Amino acid sequence: MKNFVGVKTSGFKHIFEVAFIALFSALLFILNFTIAWIPNVELGTTLMMICAISFKKRVSFGIVNVYCLLNLIFYGTNDDNLMYFVVFNLYAAIMYLLKNFLINNKFYFILIVAIFGYSFGSWFALEKWCLYGKTFAISYWFNGLIFDLIHGTANSLISFVLYDKVLKLFSNIEQEYFFIFNKNFTKKYKPKYVI
């Protein structure tokens, strides 16, 4: 049986992958929705990026795109929600390419996630430049600087707290559900004592 990207898999593995993508994306969406009252503080970026360094490519990008689709469905179609597909896939691609380096380097992971948070508004300003012109884009970017500072700082703090705990959890389930993890996860990740 071939799965949704044309790779031959067993029926259980294929069904499990699709269900895992759906449930993990829904979990990310619900976690972000529950703390949406705090401006630009969200758990989704950190957890999506941990997924990008832990899971296989189709699982990682499946989670990212289903999460973006849930945002699109819940909050409606607008230029910002459409840009989530571009930005989060770009972030996940960078993390996926650096996965072997980042799997045991918490400091660099936190640094990259913080940079993502600080530059988030810049990507949207670039989109505004293309759609509405230079003046609007510059004012949009300038008005959002404080939110980018909050976003980057919150991302780094959340990553500092969650990085080891989530990777330890993933290493515990990896033995049973090895087929959703990238092949280097077991070789590279060295669990530390986590409370």
C-alpha positions in Angstrom: 0.0 0.0 0.0 1.3 3.5 -0.9 0.8 6.4 1.4 -0.2 10.0 0.5 3.3 10.8 -0.8 3.7 7.5 -2.8 6.0 5.6 -0.4 5.2 2.0 0.2 4.0 1.3 3.8 1.8 -1.1 5.7 -1.8 -0.1 6.3 -1.3 0.4 10.1 1.7 2.7 9.6 -0.1 4.8 7.0 -3.2 5.1 9.2 -1.1 5.9 12.2 0.9 8.6 10.4 -2.3 10.3 9.2 -4.0 10.1 12.6 -0.8 11.3 14.3 -0.5 14.3 12.0 -4.1 15.2 12.6 -4.0 14.9 16.3 -0.7 16.6 16.9 -1.8 19.5 14.6 -5.0 19.8 16.6 -3.0 19.7 19.8 -0.8 22.6 18.6 -3.8 24.6 17.5 -5.6 24.1 20.9 -2.5 24.9 22.9 -2.1 28.2 20.9 -5.8 29.0 21.2 -5.9 28.6 25.0 -3.1 31.1 25.5 -4.1 33.5 22.7 -5.1 36.1 25.3 -1.3 36.7 25.8 -0.2 38.7 22.8 2.4 36.9 20.6 3.1 34.1 23.1 2.4 30.7 21.7 3.7 27.1 22.0 3.1 26.1 18.4 6.4 27.4 16.9 8.6 25.6 19.4 6.7 22.3 19.2 6.5 22.4 15.4 10.3 23.0 15.2 10.9 20.1 17.6 8.8 18.0 15.3 10.9 19.2 12.4 14.1 17.9 13.9 12.5 14.6 15.3 10.0 13.3 12.8 10.3 12.1 9.2 9.8 14.8 6.5 6.3 13.9 5.6 5.1 13.8 9.2 6.8 17.1 10.1 5.5 19.0 7.1 2.1 17.3 7.5 1.9 18.7 11.0 2.9 22.2 9.9 0.5 22.3 7.0 -2.5 20.9 8.9 -1.8 23.4 11.7 -1.8 26.2 9.1 -5.0 24.9 7.6 -6.7 24.8 11.0 -5.7 28.5 11.5 -7.1 29.3 8.0 -10.4 27.5 8.8 -10.9 28.9 12.3 -9.7 32.5 11.7 -10.8 32.9 8.1 -9.0 33.5 4.9 -6.8 36.6 4.9 -3.3 37.5 3.7 -1.8 36.8 7.2 -3.2 33.3 7.5 -2.1 32.5 4.0 1.4 33.7 4.8 1.5 31.2 7.7 1.9 28.4 5.1 5.0 30.2 3.7 6.6 31.2 6.9 6.1 28.0 8.9 7.1 25.8 6.0 10.2 27.9 5.6 11.0 27.6 9.3 10.4 23.9 9.3 12.6 23.4 6.2 15.5 25.2 7.9 15.1 23.2 11.1 14.7 19.9 9.1 17.9 20.7 7.2 19.8 21.4 10.5 18.2 18.5 12.4 21.4 16.5 12.8 23.1 19.6 14.3 20.2 20.7 16.5 19.1 17.4 18.0 21.6 17.7 20.9 22.3 21.5 20.8 19.7 23.1 22.9 21.5 26.5 22.9 21.5 26.7 19.0 17.9 25.5 18.9 16.8 28.2 21.2 18.8 30.8 19.3 17.3 29.8 16.0 13.7 29.7 17.4 14.3 33.2 19.0 15.5 34.5 15.6 12.4 33.1 14.0 10.3 35.0 16.6 12.2 38.2 16.1 12.0 38.1 12.3 8.3 36.9 12.1 6.9 40.4 11.5 9.6 41.0 8.8 8.3 38.2 6.7 4.8 39.6 6.9 6.1 43.1 6.2 7.7 41.7 3.0 4.3 40.3 2.0 2.6 43.6 2.8 5.2 45.3 0.6 4.2 43.1 -2.4 0.5 43.5 -1.8 0.1 47.1 -0.6 3.4 49.0 -1.2 6.5 50.2 0.5 4.9 52.8 2.8 2.4 50.4 4.3 5.0 47.7 4.7 7.4 49.9 6.6 4.6 51.2 8.9 3.3 47.7 9.4 6.8 46.4 10.4 7.5 49.4 12.7 4.2 49.1 14.5 4.9 45.4 15.0 8.4 45.6 16.4 7.3 45.4 20.1 5.3 42.3 19.2 8.3 40.7 17.5 10.3 41.4 20.6 7.7 39.6 22.7 7.4 36.8 20.2 11.2 36.1 20.0 11.7 36.3 23.8 8.7 34.1 24.5 9.8 31.6 21.9 13.2 31.3 23.5 11.8 31.0 27.0 9.3 28.3 25.9 12.0 26.5 24.0 14.3 26.6 27.1 11.6 25.0 29.2 10.2 22.5 26.6 13.2 21.4 24.5 14.5 18.6 26.8 11.1 17.5 28.1 9.6 17.1 24.6 12.6 15.3 23.2 12.7 13.0 26.2 9.0 12.2 25.6 9.7 11.5 21.9 12.6 9.2 22.8 10.3 7.2 25.1 7.7 6.6 22.4 10.3 6.2 19.6 10.9 2.5 20.2 7.2 1.6 19.6 6.4 4.2 16.9 9.8 4.3 15.1 8.3 4.7 11.7 7.3 8.3 12.3 10.7 9.4 13.5 13.6 10.3 11.2 16.3 7.6 11.1 18.9 9.7 12.8 16.8 10.6 15.8 17.8 7.4 17.7 21.4 7.7 16.7 21.8 11.4 17.5 19.6 12.2 20.5 21.2 11.4 23.8 18.5 11.9 26.5 19.5 13.8 29.6 17.9 13.6 33.0 14.7 15.7 32.8 12.4 16.4 35.7 
